[in-house]
Every structure is written in structure tokens, then in C-alpha cells.
Amino acid sequence: MHAVNDSQEPKKQETIGWETIDSWLKKLYAPSLPPLIPKNSEMQQRLSQLYYLDCHAKEVDAIVEGVQCEAVREYTALGNLFAEILQAAGITLAGLPPSTAKALSELSRLAYDLGLADMRAEFFERAVAVETMAGFKRQSELDSIHEQTAEVQRRIKQSHERQARIQRLLDERTKAAPIEEQKAREWERNADIVGQKVDEYRERLSSLNALNSARQVRERGLEYSQLHALDAAVEALGRSVEEKQNAYDGYSALPPDISLANLKLEEAKQKLEQLRIECEHAVDEAFSTGTS
């Protein structure tokens, strides 16, 4: 087979020179002389294409020849093995019926595939047992891979679901952020109002205590019932101040959850309004009793 020298083969995108084309044509038409051709650019381009096709065909021929040689070697080795096995068994293919000869050929090929040098039954049984155990092992590994794949898919699904839940919570928090900020400002304002009321009622309570301690019963001429009512009003005012102080302190312990916080806020508002009415009523009653 004639191989083309790589150093003489230019790139396929380039046009072949006339010197290379002439040399190629001489080898192609040998031992005859190549025909006379016009040496123009169009002919040079067409001959360049033919030159590339010839080079490619030679490369393919080389590959095919190599494959065929390898196949011949394999079949020769297989035939030799068949002959050795049959010779060891004292059998000749020429003296056997076609069906028996075919069966022996298939059995010999099976022995070759299993890597056996002997065709006795125990060798086949041992080889089949080994292949069976290997098959069981491969099946077990395959089942394990399937289980691991299913577990990975299950975890991936759980991760996607968890990610979706987290994303929904994040979206809800993002939407509720302005409302929560507004509620927080409202809680701060309410806390300031309660604090002011606590200070105011504490001052009133101090005034009543000072008034009660400064004046003696004889000087004021109060009756026992009036004095008892004044003491009760002072005690009620003290309790109101204490409850308002507790309500004021409760604002700092509001829960972070917005729904529960709203519920606590409404309860605190109702309690605050009730305490405010009771406290003002007690103060008015105390002052009216003290001045009567």
C-alpha cells in the first residue's frame, strides 16, 4: 500500500502546487505517463480536490487494512483454540454431522468467551457458577445504586419543598415588614402615652398623700366615712398606677410574632382604657372628697 508522506501533504484549505500535482499524477498513472493537461488556476483547483480525496482514501484504506489484520489474528487464534480443543477430545469436524459440528463450534466459542482451556463439564460448571455469582453481585450493586438514587431524589425533593417554604415565608415577611414597622411605632407611642399617664397619676398620688398627711382630722373636721372614702380612693389610685406601670412594662415583652402581638396589643389597649377611666374616676372622687 502506498502511503502519502505527511511532509508532502499541504493543508487542505490550500491549493496544491503544480510540482506536487505532477509528482502525484506520475505515481497515479505509473507505469504510463500522465495525460497533458492545461495548467491554469481552475484545473489546479480541481486537481487539488482530487489530490485531497486520494489522500483521504489512502488513510481509510490503511485503517481498514489494520482492522482486517487484527480480525484475522483473532479468528486465527480462535481457530487454533478450536483445533486444540477438538484434538484433545479426539474429534475431527470432518467426520461429524453439520448440526454436531455447529454445536461444537458454538461450545468452543463459549469456552473461548469464558477463557477456558478445557471443555470438560466441570470447567463449564465452575465458569458458569463464577459468572452467576458475578451477575448476582452486579445486580446487588445495581439495586443499591437504584436505592441510593431514589434516596438522593427524595432528599432533593425535600430540599426543594423546604426552599419553597422558606421563600414563601421570606416573601410574607417582606410584604409584612412595613405593617410591622408601623405597629412597632404604634407600640412605642402607646408606651410613651402610658408612661406619661403613670407619671401624671404618680404625681397626683403624691399630692394626695401629702394632703392626707398634712391635714389632721380635727383641723379638717372630716367624718369617719369621708376619711375612709378618701383612703379608699388613694388606695385605688395606687393600684391603678401599679397596673399602668405593669402595662407599660408589658410593651417591652411583646412577642415577635405579628399575629400574637396584635392580640396582645388589643388586650393592652382595652385594659389601658379601663384603667384610665377607673383612675380618673378615683382621682376625681378623691379630690372631691378631700375638698368637701
BALUMPA-671704 format. One line per field, with one value per residue (C-alpha): residue in three letters; chain; x, y, z. Coordinates in pm, 1 decimal, always signed. Example, Ala and Ser with C-alpha at 12.3 -4.5 7.8 and 13.67 -1.06 7.14 Angstrom:
// BALUMPA-671704
r c(ala;ser)
c c(A;A)
x c(+1230.0;+1367.0)
y c(-450.0;-106.0)
z c(+780.0;+714.0)
//
This chain:
// BALUMPA-671704
r c(met;his;ala;val;asn;asp;ser;gln;glu;pro;lys;lys;gln;glu;thr;ile;gly;trp;glu;thr;ile;asp;ser;trp;leu;lys;lys;leu;tyr;ala;pro;ser;leu;pro;pro;leu;ile;pro;lys;asn;ser;glu;met;gln;gln;arg;leu;ser;gln;leu;tyr;tyr;leu;asp;cys;his;ala;lys;glu;val;asp;ala;ile;val;glu;gly;val;gln;cys;glu;ala;val;arg;glu;tyr;thr;ala;leu;gly;asn;leu;phe;ala;glu;ile;leu;gln;ala;ala;gly;ile;thr;leu;ala;gly;leu;pro;pro;ser;thr;ala;lys;ala;leu;ser;glu;leu;ser;arg;leu;ala;tyr;asp;leu;gly;leu;ala;asp;met;arg;ala;glu;phe;phe;glu;arg;ala;val;ala;val;glu;thr;met;ala;gly;phe;lys;arg;gln;ser;glu;leu;asp;ser;ile;his;glu;gln;thr;ala;glu;val;gln;arg;arg;ile;lys;gln;ser;his;glu;arg;gln;ala;arg;ile;gln;arg;leu;leu;asp;glu;arg;thr;lys;ala;ala;pro;ile;glu;glu;gln;lys;ala;arg;glu;trp;glu;arg;asn;ala;asp;ile;val;gly;gln;lys;val;asp;glu;tyr;arg;glu;arg;leu;ser;ser;leu;asn;ala;leu;asn;ser;ala;arg;gln;val;arg;glu;arg;gly;leu;glu;tyr;ser;gln;leu;his;ala;leu;asp;ala;ala;val;glu;ala;leu;gly;arg;ser;val;glu;glu;lys;gln;asn;ala;tyr;asp;gly;tyr;ser;ala;leu;pro;pro;asp;ile;ser;leu;ala;asn;leu;lys;leu;glu;glu;ala;lys;gln;lys;leu;glu;gln;leu;arg;ile;glu;cys;glu;his;ala;val;asp;glu;ala;phe;ser;thr;gly;thr;ser)
c c(A;A;A;A;A;A;A;A;A;A;A;A;A;A;A;A;A;A;A;A;A;A;A;A;A;A;A;A;A;A;A;A;A;A;A;A;A;A;A;A;A;A;A;A;A;A;A;A;A;A;A;A;A;A;A;A;A;A;A;A;A;A;A;A;A;A;A;A;A;A;A;A;A;A;A;A;A;A;A;A;A;A;A;A;A;A;A;A;A;A;A;A;A;A;A;A;A;A;A;A;A;A;A;A;A;A;A;A;A;A;A;A;A;A;A;A;A;A;A;A;A;A;A;A;A;A;A;A;A;A;A;A;A;A;A;A;A;A;A;A;A;A;A;A;A;A;A;A;A;A;A;A;A;A;A;A;A;A;A;A;A;A;A;A;A;A;A;A;A;A;A;A;A;A;A;A;A;A;A;A;A;A;A;A;A;A;A;A;A;A;A;A;A;A;A;A;A;A;A;A;A;A;A;A;A;A;A;A;A;A;A;A;A;A;A;A;A;A;A;A;A;A;A;A;A;A;A;A;A;A;A;A;A;A;A;A;A;A;A;A;A;A;A;A;A;A;A;A;A;A;A;A;A;A;A;A;A;A;A;A;A;A;A;A;A;A;A;A;A;A;A;A;A;A;A;A;A;A;A;A;A;A;A;A;A;A;A;A;A;A;A;A)
x c(+0.0;+129.4;+123.1;+147.7;+431.8;+295.5;+566.7;+448.1;+77.8;-16.1;-315.3;-649.5;-754.8;-465.8;-425.4;-170.2;+136.9;+195.2;+513.4;+325.0;+38.0;+276.4;+450.1;+115.2;-11.3;+304.9;+260.6;-109.4;-63.4;+259.0;+399.2;+225.8;+272.6;+2.7;-206.3;-128.5;-347.8;-380.1;-204.9;-449.1;-596.5;-929.5;-760.2;-519.4;-811.7;-992.7;-678.6;-614.9;-956.8;-882.9;-547.2;-715.8;-973.1;-695.7;-508.4;-825.7;-895.9;-545.2;-591.6;-919.5;-755.4;-480.5;-736.8;-941.8;-629.8;-531.3;-878.1;-878.6;-535.5;-648.7;-963.8;-756.2;-531.0;-828.0;-1002.1;-675.2;-624.4;-985.8;-946.3;-628.4;-805.1;-1094.3;-849.0;-662.8;-982.6;-1117.7;-782.0;-770.7;-1117.2;-1017.3;-1277.7;-1246.2;-1502.2;-1487.9;-1637.3;-1926.1;-2277.3;-2327.0;-2552.3;-2298.4;-2013.3;-2212.0;-2285.0;-1918.6;-1821.9;-2064.2;-1940.2;-1582.1;-1671.5;-1838.0;-1523.0;-1320.6;-1551.1;-1527.8;-1150.0;-1149.9;-866.3;-1062.7;-1415.0;-1491.9;-1825.8;-1678.2;-1487.5;-1805.2;-1997.5;-1730.3;-1719.4;-2099.7;-2108.1;-1847.2;-2039.2;-2364.4;-2214.2;-2068.5;-2412.8;-2571.5;-2307.9;-2364.9;-2740.9;-2695.1;-2474.1;-2730.0;-3012.4;-2800.5;-2736.0;-3109.8;-3185.2;-2920.4;-3054.3;-3408.7;-3284.3;-3096.5;-3404.2;-3618.5;-3377.6;-3362.3;-3742.5;-3747.9;-3483.5;-3688.5;-4001.7;-3809.6;-3664.4;-4012.8;-4147.1;-3857.9;-3911.4;-4282.6;-4200.7;-3944.1;-4195.9;-4456.0;-4203.1;-4103.3;-4466.5;-4544.1;-4232.5;-4398.9;-4700.3;-4477.4;-4276.9;-4599.8;-4717.6;-4383.3;-4412.2;-4766.4;-4644.8;-4376.1;-4632.5;-4866.8;-4578.0;-4494.1;-4858.8;-4879.4;-4551.6;-4685.1;-5005.9;-4806.6;-4601.6;-4916.9;-5101.5;-4790.9;-4778.5;-5147.5;-5096.3;-4804.1;-5019.2;-5298.5;-5058.1;-4907.0;-5252.4;-5365.6;-5059.2;-5052.1;-5405.0;-5527.4;-5874.2;-5968.0;-5848.8;-6043.5;-6343.3;-6391.8;-6622.1;-6508.0;-6696.6;-6537.3;-6188.8;-6247.6;-6364.0;-6053.8;-5823.9;-6005.6;-5967.1;-5596.6;-5551.0;-5747.7;-5533.1;-5219.3;-5343.5;-5423.7;-5076.3;-4925.4;-5139.7;-5047.5;-4682.0;-4725.5;-4894.8;-4610.4;-4354.9;-4554.9;-4484.9;-4121.5;-4224.5;-4444.8;-4392.0;-4213.9;-4496.5;-4710.2;-5044.4;-4992.9;-4852.3;-5167.1;-5382.2;-5173.0;-5185.3;-5565.5;-5589.0;-5346.1;-5548.3;-5871.5;-5702.7;-5543.4;-5875.6;-6043.8;-5764.0;-5772.6;-6145.4;-6111.6;-5808.0;-5964.5;-6283.0;-6083.4;-5884.4;-6196.1;-6367.8;-6063.0;-6026.4;-6396.3;-6397.9;-6087.9;-6220.7;-6573.2)
y c(+0.0;+344.0;+599.9;+970.4;+1147.2;+1390.3;+1640.7;+1649.8;+1691.3;+2057.5;+2188.5;+2103.9;+2466.8;+2549.5;+2487.9;+2219.7;+2335.4;+2212.1;+2032.5;+1820.1;+1761.6;+1643.7;+1404.2;+1269.3;+1218.9;+1031.7;+789.8;+757.0;+672.7;+471.0;+293.7;+505.5;+877.7;+1112.3;+1296.4;+1650.5;+1897.8;+2275.9;+2438.9;+2707.9;+2802.9;+2627.0;+2295.6;+2336.7;+2380.5;+2068.6;+1855.5;+1977.3;+1847.3;+1510.4;+1502.4;+1550.2;+1280.5;+1037.5;+1111.1;+1054.5;+726.4;+603.8;+688.9;+496.2;+201.6;+197.0;+191.4;-83.8;-288.5;-260.2;-367.5;-660.7;-772.9;-760.6;-959.4;-1217.4;-1257.5;-1300.7;-1553.3;-1740.3;-1764.4;-1873.9;-2138.7;-2267.5;-2290.7;-2479.9;-2719.9;-2776.8;-2840.0;-3080.7;-3252.7;-3300.1;-3456.5;-3681.9;-3531.2;-3412.2;-3178.5;-3361.4;-3676.4;-3504.6;-3417.3;-3045.9;-2992.0;-3152.9;-2959.4;-2635.8;-2723.9;-2796.3;-2468.8;-2278.4;-2468.8;-2389.1;-2020.4;-2027.4;-2182.0;-1906.8;-1635.2;-1783.7;-1813.0;-2191.8;-2409.4;-2729.7;-2821.3;-3069.0;-3022.9;-2932.5;-2641.9;-2510.2;-2553.8;-2370.0;-2087.8;-2060.9;-2050.7;-1774.7;-1575.2;-1631.2;-1501.6;-1207.8;-1143.7;-1153.0;-913.1;-676.3;-693.8;-623.3;-326.7;-209.0;-235.9;-44.1;+225.5;+246.2;+281.4;+549.2;+729.4;+717.2;+847.5;+1130.8;+1220.9;+1214.5;+1444.6;+1674.2;+1691.4;+1767.7;+2035.4;+2195.2;+2188.6;+2336.6;+2602.5;+2685.8;+2719.1;+2941.3;+3154.4;+3191.5;+3292.8;+3538.7;+3687.2;+3714.7;+3881.8;+4119.6;+4215.5;+4243.5;+4447.8;+4791.4;+4683.0;+4551.2;+4872.8;+5071.6;+4851.4;+4894.5;+5273.3;+5249.2;+5041.2;+5299.2;+5581.4;+5386.8;+5311.9;+5683.2;+5768.5;+5508.6;+5636.4;+5990.6;+5875.4;+5681.8;+5990.3;+6202.6;+5962.9;+5919.4;+6298.0;+6302.9;+6019.9;+6204.6;+6515.2;+6319.0;+6150.9;+6486.3;+6635.1;+6343.0;+6352.5;+6733.8;+6778.0;+6636.8;+6500.0;+6757.8;+7051.5;+6939.7;+6825.6;+6522.0;+6249.7;+5891.3;+5790.4;+6072.8;+5983.1;+5618.4;+5711.2;+5927.1;+5642.9;+5402.2;+5644.2;+5682.7;+5305.3;+5264.3;+5529.2;+5347.4;+5022.6;+5192.8;+5341.7;+4998.5;+4835.3;+5106.0;+5054.8;+4684.0;+4763.0;+4996.3;+4726.7;+4474.8;+4662.8;+4559.5;+4192.2;+4185.7;+3861.3;+3880.8;+3708.0;+3977.0;+3795.2;+3728.1;+4076.8;+4231.0;+4028.6;+4136.7;+4496.3;+4497.8;+4347.2;+4609.6;+4889.1;+4767.6;+4730.2;+5073.1;+5237.6;+5064.0;+5166.5;+5521.6;+5552.3;+5394.4;+5603.7;+5932.6;+5842.2;+5761.1;+6083.9;+6292.9;+6122.1;+6165.2;+6533.1;+6596.6;+6416.1;+6592.1;+6935.6;+6881.6)
z c(+0.0;-89.8;+188.7;+127.9;+303.1;+561.1;+477.5;+116.9;+202.2;+246.6;+435.4;+281.9;+267.2;+38.2;-333.0;-420.6;-612.6;-966.8;-865.9;-612.7;-856.2;-1130.7;-891.9;-773.1;-1130.7;-1229.0;-938.0;-1013.1;-1385.4;-1347.5;-1542.8;-1810.6;-1848.9;-1723.3;-1985.6;-2084.4;-1900.5;-1920.3;-1626.9;-1527.2;-1188.8;-1245.3;-1334.4;-1043.5;-801.1;-931.0;-922.7;-566.2;-463.1;-629.4;-452.3;-112.8;-191.9;-288.1;+35.9;+238.3;+55.9;+131.8;+501.2;+509.3;+332.3;+595.5;+876.6;+710.6;+647.9;+1014.5;+1131.1;+891.7;+1009.4;+1371.4;+1286.3;+1100.8;+1403.4;+1636.4;+1413.1;+1360.8;+1736.6;+1779.2;+1508.0;+1665.5;+2001.4;+1841.7;+1678.3;+2004.8;+2199.0;+1936.8;+1907.9;+2284.9;+2267.7;+1977.5;+1744.8;+1386.5;+1232.9;+900.2;+1048.2;+1230.4;+1110.3;+1031.4;+1337.4;+1569.5;+1413.6;+1460.7;+1824.5;+1888.5;+1723.6;+1946.2;+2250.0;+2156.6;+2116.5;+2458.6;+2605.5;+2438.6;+2574.5;+2924.8;+2898.3;+2935.7;+2810.0;+2872.9;+2759.3;+3033.1;+3209.2;+3547.5;+3392.2;+3232.1;+3558.0;+3752.9;+3497.3;+3490.9;+3872.7;+3876.6;+3615.5;+3805.4;+4129.9;+3942.7;+3795.4;+4141.1;+4268.2;+3977.6;+4032.1;+4403.7;+4322.5;+4067.5;+4324.0;+4574.9;+4316.7;+4244.6;+4617.1;+4658.5;+4352.7;+4491.9;+4829.5;+4662.3;+4458.0;+4772.9;+4954.1;+4653.8;+4653.3;+5026.8;+4977.0;+4700.5;+4918.0;+5212.5;+4988.4;+4858.8;+5215.6;+5316.8;+5007.8;+5089.1;+5447.3;+5318.5;+5076.3;+5352.5;+5584.9;+5309.0;+5247.5;+5620.8;+5705.1;+5654.1;+5864.4;+6142.3;+6141.3;+6169.5;+6456.8;+6630.9;+6604.9;+6738.9;+7034.4;+7105.7;+7100.7;+7329.1;+7561.9;+7576.7;+7650.0;+7926.0;+8069.7;+8075.9;+8243.3;+8502.4;+8583.3;+8597.8;+8827.9;+9042.6;+9090.8;+9180.2;+9426.2;+9584.6;+9614.3;+9780.3;+10020.4;+10111.6;+10156.6;+10368.7;+10595.2;+10630.6;+10739.9;+11063.2;+11104.1;+11365.7;+11160.7;+10858.1;+11058.1;+10838.0;+10940.9;+10961.4;+10648.0;+10447.3;+10572.4;+10490.5;+10138.4;+10088.9;+10198.2;+9965.7;+9674.2;+9746.9;+9757.1;+9431.9;+9268.0;+9386.5;+9241.0;+8912.7;+8898.8;+8966.4;+8695.3;+8448.1;+8533.5;+8461.9;+8131.2;+8044.9;+8126.2;+7921.8;+7599.5;+7623.0;+7638.7;+7329.0;+7130.8;+6794.0;+6610.0;+6449.4;+6494.7;+6866.3;+6912.7;+6762.3;+7000.8;+7299.6;+7179.8;+7161.5;+7512.1;+7642.0;+7478.0;+7639.8;+7978.2;+7944.1;+7865.9;+8160.9;+8398.1;+8268.1;+8342.0;+8686.5;+8773.4;+8664.4;+8848.3;+9162.1;+9135.9;+9081.8;+9373.2;+9593.8;+9512.6;+9550.5;+9886.9;+10006.7;+9926.6;+10053.1)
//
